[in-house]
């Protein structure tokens, strides 16, 4: 899979118009023009183009995150990435218009917490074990801790890693005690990665 991410150096969406074999079909008619003599038939016929593909400037459901689209690596997409529109959007001057990230579908499945260990690696630190904790950029991993002891705290990957020994990996998250004062047995933890929320895990 390829993720095309808007670099946000220009306003508006960016058109990628040379990867039609990975895109949805056009509607039966032009919008609002059922009787239009230029209305086009549905796709599936030779030489009938599919609809244009746009990379939004921001994510529709979260405007704080850069917009992106995910594409299967069809022959047309690979060609575009090698010498077509995708290639060109990465090489515009003075600034690239997009960045491209390669990933596999397993990288974006929902995170799962399998364990929470108190006082590890040091007193009052917390270690969370599980799977798929890392987000594919520009999505952001965060941890939500709440309960009678800790109150209600949400920490992003950047905040966690800013305080040693804080770390966020695919299978483990370590949070320094100073960020989660009061966290104790019976408090709850969830991890959000790739815009998906994990199971709720109760600290033992």
N, C-alpha and C positions, 0 to 999 in steps of 0.2 A: 504494500500500500504506500501511496505517496500523499503527504499532507502539504497542501499549498497554503502558506500563511501570508496574509496581507502585512506588508511592512509598515503601513500607515504613514508613508511619506507623502502620499497624495490623498485627496478627498475622494470619496466614492468607491464603488466596487470596481474590480478589475476583470476584464473579459478574457477568457481563454477560449478561443474559437476553433481550435484544431484537434480536439479530442472527442469528437462526437460519438464514438462507439461506446463510450462509458456513461453516456448521459441519458436522462429521461426522454421519452418521446414528446414531440410537440403535440399540443391539443389538436382536435379535429379541425377547428377553425380559428382564425385570428380572433382575439378576444373582442367580443361585442360585434362581430361581423360574420354572422352565420351565412348571410347571403353574399358576402364579398366574393367577387369572381376570382380574386387572388388567394382565397382561402386554400390551405394546403391539406392533403390527405394525411392520415396517420402514417407514422414511420413504418419501416419494414419493407420498403420498396427501394429499388436501386436509385441512387442519386437524390433521394429525398433526405435533406439534412435534418439533424436533430436540433433541439433548442440550444441556445448559447449557454455557456457555463460561466458564472460570475463568482468571484471571491469577494465576500462582503468585507467592508472595512473593519467592522467589529462583529463579534458574535451576537446573533440576534437575541439570545436568551441571557446574555451577560455582556453588556457594552464595555465593561472594563477589560475584556479580553480581545485580542486581535482576532479578526475574522479569518476563517479557514474553510477549506473543503478537503475531503478525503477521496482519493481516486484509486480504483484498482489499476494495477500496472498492466493494462492491455497493450497491445502492440502500438496503438495510436498514442497512448499516453507516454510510453517509453520513447517513441519517436519525437514527440513534442518536448520531452525533458532533455533529449539529446541534442536537438538542433531546431526545435520549433518554438511555439509561443511560451511554453514554460521555461525553456532555456533562455529566451530573450528577456522575460520579465525578471530573471535573476541577475541580468547583466546590464540593466539600464544605468545610465549615468546622470547625475553624479551619485545616485543612490539606487540600489536594487529595489524593485517594487514588491518582490516576494522573497520568502525563504522557503526551502523545501526540506521536509523531514521524511525519512523512510522508516516504516514500522510494519509490524505484522499484526494481524487481528488480535492475537493473544495479548498484545501489549495494552489493549484498551478494554479488556473485560473488567467487570466490577471488582473492586478490592475486597478482600476477605481477611478479617482478623481472626487468627487462631489462638492467640495468647497475649496476655499482658503481664509483665513481670515488674513488681515494685522493687525499689532499692537496687536497680541494676542499670548501668554498671557501677554506680556509686550511691551513697545514701540519698534517698528521696528522688533519685532519677527514675524514669520509667522507660522500659523497653517494650515495644509493641511488635509482635511477630505476625506474619501473614503472607499474603501474595498480592501482586499487582498494585503496590503502593506508589510507584512512580507514574507521573502523568506525562503523556506525550505533549511537548510544547505546542501551542501556548497555554494549554490547560495547566492548572496549578493544584498540586497536592496540598491538602490541609487536614488537620486533626482537630476534632471537637471533643473536648473533655468536659463533663458536667456531672454534678451530683452534690451531695451535702458537704463534702470536704473541699473540693476544688472550686465550687461555684459553677460558672459557665465561661469556658475559655476556648477560643478557636485560634489555632496557630497555623501559619502557612509554612511551607517548606523553607522559604527564605528566613523566616523568624526562627525556626527550629535550628537551622544550621548556623545561624549567627552566634549561638551560644554553645561553646564546646561542653561536653562531647556530642552535641546535637548532630544527628545525621538522619537522612531520609534515603533509604534504598528500596529496591523492588520488594525485598522480603522482610525488612526490619526498619523500624523507626526508633531512634533514641532521643528522649527529651530531657534536657537538664532541669534539675529541681527548681531553679529560680524562676522558670516560666510557668510552673504548675504548682505553686505553693498550696499545700493542703490536700493535694490529691491523695486518696487513700482507698483502702479496700471498700468495695461497694459503689464506688463512683463508676461512671460509664465512659466508654470511648467509641468514637466512630472515625473512620478515615474516608475522606473524599478524594477520589482520583479519577481523572478523565470525566469529570462532571457526574460521577456515580458515587453513591454513598454505600459504604460497607454495612455489614451487620453490626448491631450494637453489642459491644462486649463489656461485661461487668468485671472490674478489677477484683481479683481474688483476695 
